[in-house]
Amino acid sequence: MHGLWNRHAQRKPVPPAGSGNPAIFVQRLGLDIDVGDGYPGLHSYAWNLGLDQDTIFLSDLSGVTEILSLEQMSHFAAVSFTEIAPVYDFLDRPSVENAIKQRWAECKAVPYDPVDSLILGVAALGCLLDRDGTSPFDTARDLERRLVYSARVALEYSSQLPHPSISHVIAWLLRVIYLRLTSSPHATWMASCTLMHMIETTKLHFDAETSSPLARPPGRVDCTPEQRRKIYHTAQLFNTWISLDCGKSQVELHGASTKIPTVGEGGWTGAQVGLYQLSIFLAPQYPREFTELETALVQLSHLDPSHPMLKLLQCNIALCIFRRATALGRTLSDSSLQTIVSLMRGSLAAATELAARSLPWWHVLNIPFQIVCVVLAMEQRDAAEVVILGEALETVRLVATRYRTHMAEEAYAVAVGLVRRRRERQLEFVRVLDQTLEGHER
């Protein structure tokens, strides 16, 4: 990876605006194949599954112990750790479980308590991801709304504090994940930017060993050096990808020195570290040469993530590499395209698995949809590239049928429309060739 990280060896031209942005890529693809004025809008570009409800304002703010029993809270916490930690590992489970026990033992409502905001965030994600079928859907959604609303109010208060706590930062990170799963691109981007500013305020972007006076936190920091690395780099990962996908600026914290989490017990897996490094490598503000992109793709293919969501993240990086190469006006080699097709196929299986388990990760819809768009942009020279198009379209339909949200159904309609337009254009080209050959057949 060392060659890829030499950012300042020479000045390179800034990459074209939106060169890795999937929304712009889809728009250009649509223009390229003449979609027409009646084509469905692409304002959301399969951002997530569209599970968000209309914003609600409750009449009163409830403490977490007023919303949940200790048994319910313990269940939702277990769900969060089971589903989130293998993908985004930043929570210290013993500390959270101990905070939950203490909170229910005291059972006193403390307005805007930082630990409450963290616990509410854990509970909201657990409620969203809980698919054990023990609660009626409407009841579960109502409970989720109350948890999300209470957490949001507490976090809005924390953004005004001159000295927020680590619990506030973690709670903001949990909210960003929740919004990425359920809400709009703009709301998610705004929250991710606030998260980065909260990190700057608490000095988590400086490694614990940094001696600069600027690195001194305003108060006590109750987390280990390894956890602060996990928190900072997970937050940066979200802000980078959300900004890239939205085509907006990301927050760069000057002087950041926090090291990448270690690989192994207590740290991140090798796949998590590799995916993180390649994600930062593709940040839009860093220009990349075509050869660097192909090298990054080779390194990406050597990673072997086990979790289905990590496989989707791996494919997302491959699709971004393709878009960046296309923006440079270059065509990837046959071997590189075969690598991307292989990663596509693995990610479609992962999306199908997560949909079958009713886990609403955003890439369950987004990656199959983006695969359709990228394959249509390829110059099909291999039958495998055509076959994967059908598999991707079928996966988008499966997800749309499974969730039946407006966003999922719109993504399926857009994907079908793009394929249909490409077919019509190809048929027109064949008709022109047939006419050209008239009178020349032997």
N, C-alpha and C positions, 0 to 999 in steps of 0.2 A: 504493500500500500504506500510505501514511502514516496514513489514517483508521483502518485496521485495527490499527495499532500503538499507538494512543493508549490504553494499558491503564489509565492512572490518571486519566483526565480526570474520571471520576465513579465512585462506588461503585455496583456493580451486584450484584444477588443472585447468589449462587453457583449455577451451573447444577445441575439435578437430578442426583443421584448416578447415574453410569453413563449419562449422556445420550448420549454418543457411543460407548459400549461395544458392540461387535457381539454379544458373547455374551448380554448382557442384552436387546438388541434381539431376538435370535432367540428367547430364552426367552419374552419378552412376545408375540412373534408366534405362538409355539406355543400359549400360553395363549389368545390371542385366537381361534384357529381350532380350539380344543378338540381337542388332539392325543391326549388320553387317557393312561392310566397305562402302557400297553404301548409307548409311543413310545421310540425309541432315545435314550439320554442325549446331552446336548449339552456335555459337559464339555470337549471339545476344539475345538468349533466350527470345524472345518477350519483349525486353527492353521497347519499346514504339511502336507507330504506324508507325514509319519510315517515317515521313513527311519531313525530312531534305533534302535540295537540296545540290548539290555539292558546296563546299566553293567557294565563288566568291570574287574578289577584284575589287572594283569600282575605277574609275580613280580619283575621288575627294571625299572629306568628306563634307557632307551637314549638315547644322544645322536643327534642328527639324522644325523651322518655314519655311524653304525652301522646306521641304518635305510634310508637312501637313498644311491645313488651320486650323483655330481655331475650326471650326465646326467639322472637321474630328477628331481632337485631343480630343475634348470633348466627341465625340461618342466613340472612342476607350478607353478613360479613364473610361467611364461609363460601358463598356463591361468588362474591367478588374476588376473593383470593384464588379460588379454583379457576375462574375464567380470565381474570385480568393479569395476574402475576406471571403466568407462563409467557405472556406476550410483552407486557410492560411491567417490568419488575422495579418498583420504587418504594413500595410500602413495606414497613417493618411489621410483620404479622404479630409477634409477641407484644409489641408496644401498643398496637391498635386494640388487640384483644384485652389487654390490661386496662386501657382507657375505657373500653366499653363496660367492663366489670365495675370500675370505680364510678363511672357516670350513673349506673343504675343503683349502686350502693348508696350514693349520696342522694340521688333523685331530686336534686334541687335545680330549678330552672334558672340558669344564669344567662341574661340577655346577651346575644352575640358572642357567646363563649367560643374561643378558637377551636377547642377540642370538639365541641358540638358540630361546628361546620365541617370538620373532617369526618366525624362519625356519620353525619347526614349524607355526605358525599358517598361514602362507602355503602350506606344503606340504599341510596337512590340507584346506584349502579347494580347492586345486588338484586333489587326489586325488578329492574329492567331486564336483567339477564336470567332471572329465575324462571325456569320453565318446568317446574315439577308438577304443575297442574293442580295444586292444592287450593288455590284461590280462584274464584270466578274472575274472568278477564277484566270486567268493569271495576270490580272491587280492587284488584291489583293496580289498575291504572289510576284510580282515585288516590290510593295510598302513595303511589309513586309521585303524583302531582304534589301532594302535601310535603313529601320529603324534599323534592326539588325546590319548591317555593321557599321553604324554611331555610334551606342551604343557601339559596340565592340571596335572600335578604341579609343573612349573616355575612356573606362574602362581599356584598355591596358596602356594608358597613366597614369591613376590614380594609377596603381599598382607600379609605380616608385616614387610616391610622398611620402616624409617622414611623411607628416601629411594629409592623406586623410580625407574627410568630411563624415558626416553621409549620405549625399546624395549619395556619392560613394558606401558606404556599401549597402544601399538599392538597388542601381542600380545593384550591383553584385548579390544580392539575386534574383532580377527579372531575371537576365541573367541565373542564375542556374535553375530557374523554366522553363524558355524558353528552355534551353538545355535539361532538363529532359523530356520535351514534344516532342522534335524534333531530338536531336542529339545522338551521340554515348556515350556509358558508360564512355569511357576514357575522352572524352572532358568534360562531365558533372562532373566527379569526380575531374578533375583538377580545374574546375571553383569553385566547392564547397570548395576545399582546399584553394584556393586563397581568397574566401569569408571569411573563418575562420581566415586567417591571417590578412585580412583587419579589422575584428572585434577586433583582438588582438591589432592592431596598434591604433585603436580609443578607446580602453579600454571598449568596450561595454560588455565584459564578466564580468566586475565588476559591482556590484549593485551600484546605485547612493549613497547609504549610506556608502559604504566601505571607510575607512579612510586611508588605506595604501597608501604611496607615489607612489607605482606601479600602483595604480588605477587612478591616475590623468591623464586625457586626455591631449594630446599635444595642443589642441585648444578648441574652444567653441563647446559644444555639444548641438545642437538645437533639442532636443526631450525630451519628458516627461519620467520619470522613467518607466511608464507602457509601453510606446512604445519601449524603449530600451530592455525591457524584451521580448517583442514580437519579435523584430528583432533577438536578440541573440538566442532564443530558436527555432525559425523557421529555422534559419541557421543551428543550431546544428542538428535539426531533419533531414534536407536534407543531411548534411554531414554524419550522422550516417547511414541512409538507403542506400545512394548511395555507401558508402564504403562497407557496408554489401553485397549489391547486386553485386558489382564488385569484391569482395574478396580482397579489398585493405585496407590500413591503413587509419583510420580517424584522424582528427586533434583534439587533446585534448589541451585545453587552461588551463595551470596550474593556480591554484588559483581562477578559475571562481567562482563568488559568486552571479551572477545575479539570482534573484528569478524567479520562474515560474509565468507567468501572472495570475492575479486574475481571479476568476470565477464570471461572471456577467456583468452588463452594463459597457462598456469601456474596458473589458478584454476579455478572451476567454470563450467559452461555456464549460460546464462540460465534454462533449464528447471530445472536442479538448484537454483539459488538460489530460483526461484519456488516450487518444490515444498517446499523447506525452510521458507520463510517462511510459507506457508499451513499447513504441518504444525504449526509452533509457534503460529500463530494459533488453531488448534483444540485446543491443550492443554486438558485438562478443567478446570484450575483457573482459566481465564480465562472469565468469563461473556460471552456474545455476544448482541447483539440480532438479531432476525430479519432486519432490513435489512442488517446486517453480513454475515450468512451468505449472503444472495443476492448481495451485492456481491463477496464472496470467490469465489462460484461463477462469476461472470462473469470475474473475473481468472484463475481456474483454466482456464477454457475457452480463454483466449487463449494459454496455454502450448502449445508444440508439441514435446514430447520425442520423440526419435528412437528410443531404446532401448525394446524391448518391456517390460522391467521398469519403466522410468520411466512408461510408459503405464498400467501396472497401479497404480503408486503414485498417479498422477493420478486414476484412477477411485476408488481407496481414499479419497482426500480428498473426492471428490464424494459418496460413500456416507456418509461421516462427517457432512458438511454436512446431508444428508437426515435422518440420525438426530437431529442436534442440533435441526433445525427441528421434527421430529416431537415431540421431548421438550418443546418450547415450546408444543405444542398448535396449531401453525400449519401451513398447507399451502402448499408452494412454488407459485409461479405456473406457468402452462402452459409458458412459455418456459424457465423454470428446469428443469422436469421434462424437457423436450425436450433440454436441454443434458446432463442426467444420462444420459438414454437414449443419446445420441450417444457420450458417454464410455464407457458400458457396452459398446456395440457395438465400439468400438475396443479396449477392454481384452480382450474375449473373443477377438478375433483375435490379440492379443498373447499371451494364455495358450495358445492353440492352437499358435502358432509356437514358444514356449518348450518346450511339451510334446513337440512333434515333434523338437526338438533335444535332448531328454532333459536339459534344464537345470532342476534341481529348486528353482527359486525358490518361496518359500512362497506368494506370491500367485497362482501358477498354479492352485492349488486354492481358496485362500481367497476371491479376488475373484469368480469365477463363483458360488460358493456364496452369498456375501453379496449378489450381484445377485439371485439367486432370492428371497432373503428381503426385500430392499428392494422389488422389483417386487410381491410379494404384499402388501406394506404400502401400496402406492400405491392410490388410487382410480382404477381403470383407466377413463380417459376417451378414450384414444387407442389405436388398434389396434397401434401400434408398441410400446406398453408390454406388450401381451400377446405379441406376436411375440418380443420380446427375452427373455421368460421362457422360451420354448421353446429359444432359442439358448443361454441360460445353463445350463439343465438338461442339454442335450446336451453342453455343454463339460465340466460336472462329470462326466458319464458317461465322456467321452473320457479325462479325466485319471485317473479311477478305474480304467478299463480299462488305461491305459498303465502305471500304477505298481503297482496291485493291493496296496496297503498297507491295513492296517486303517483308518487314519484317512481315506484317500481313499474307501474303500468305504462307511464310515460316513457320510461327508459326502453321498455320492450317495443313500444310503438315507434320510437325514434330509430332503434336498431333495425327493426324490420323495414322501415322506410328507407334507410340508408342502403341496405342490401338490395331492395327492390329497384331503387334508382340506379345502382351500379349495374344490375342485370339488364335494365332497359338500355343503358348506354352501351353495354357490351353487345347486346343484340343488334342495336343500330349499327355498330361498327361492323358486325358480321354481314348485315344486309348490304352495306356499302361495298364490302369485299366481294359479295356474290354478284352485285351489279357490275363491278369492275371486271370480273372473270367472264361475264357473258360474251359469247362469241370467240372465246379463247380456249374453250374446253376441247380436248382431243379424245 
